[in-house]
Amino acid sequence: MNRLPNLDVLRFILASLVIIFHLPQLCRNQGLPYFLDAPIFNRGVEAVYMFFVLSGFLIIKIIYNDKLRDRFSIRKFYMRRILRIFPLYYLILIFGFLFYWQILPVLGIPFKNNYNLSNAVLLGTFFLPNVMSKLYMPGGILEVLWSIGIEEQFYIIVAPLLFIINKHRILQTLLILTTVYFIVFHLDFFNVLQEYIMVFFFLFFGGIVAILEDKKQLDYLKKSVIFPVLITILTVLYFTTSLFEFESVFLFNLVTMVLFGSFIHTIAHNNKGVEIRNRMLNYFGQISYGIYMFHVIALNIVVFLFLKIEWLKTFSDNMTIILINILTFALTIFMAHLSYRYFETYFLKLKNKFRE
């Protein structure tokens, strides 16, 4: 599949929104100055939801295209996912447990681990970090893994499902599945789905958008510049204002799902020739998985420095906030770069052996 335009930059923007969402939380907990009054500082979860829609858009698009050519292999699909996701996931998982159970006590930093380590390890190891995070609140480094768990659970569902379905009925099946699951998710009887944030409908809807585009059923959106401009403006307003804050979870998720799917389709297929080709931004997008996984570690390091180094305490509150943001972003990108170049790339090369 040819690389679609603008999606790498989108990944970096979304990862950045997650970072600026977590920054003030840790600073507040540690007594450092913070700023989160602007709505954009409170859109971290929504940024992850757009990541989900994007993942479903790309993954189901790949499976669907392979199905059309009768070349879809579950084994190859899972090997590609394993080689992309597992190495960094388990690296952060292991480091997270070591950090909170061994490193913090050595540094004399108080942190209460009020859960059974064996149970948490089992949940994290077998793709249930979302359950682990909700049950135990094991610390930020481990808690951010919840979204990776949702994606892994989605992969476990989607590959066998689409393998057994007739290729001409995939869209119909996804539409029914997404509709039924969306309704079930919001029923009080199934509140466990909301409790553990099992928002699979975002991923499935991304796939629906990809297939509709492949079938040219979204061409009507390309007939006028009004549609991409309007969708882009609404998405920007979503992240920068309180326009889309609904009391109803059902309505919030419905609007979010449709808007995010429309926006991803817009920047990938209906961008009117607008393509961001900045090499640095696109590279940051390529390493965005690492940026997401390492940012809490980087933030903990930066906050620790500001707490322990006396001369850093002499800065004004505004300057402290600016410096913490700059240093956290710089350290996160540096760590993600090293990980991508010297760790992840080895597995990515192996992953290419399982491409069609």
Secondary structure, DSSP 4 states (H G I P E B T S, - for coil): -PPPTTHHHHHHHHHHHHHHHHHHHHHHHTT------SGGGG-HHHHHHHHHHHHHHHHHHHHHHHHHTT---HHHHHHHHHHHHHHHHHHHHHHHHHIIIIIHHHHT------S-HHHHHHHHHTT-HHHHHHHH---HHHHTTHHHHHHHHHHHHHHHHHHHS-GGGHHHHHHHHHHHHHHHHTSGGGHHHHHTT--HHHHHHHHHHHHHHHTTTTGGGGS-THHHHHHHHHHHHHHHSSTT--S-HHHHHHHHHHHHHHHHHHHHH-STT-----HHHHHHHHTHHHHHHHHHHHHHHHHHHHHH-GGGGGS-HHHHHHHHHHHHHHHHHHHHHHHIIIIIHHHHHHHGGG--
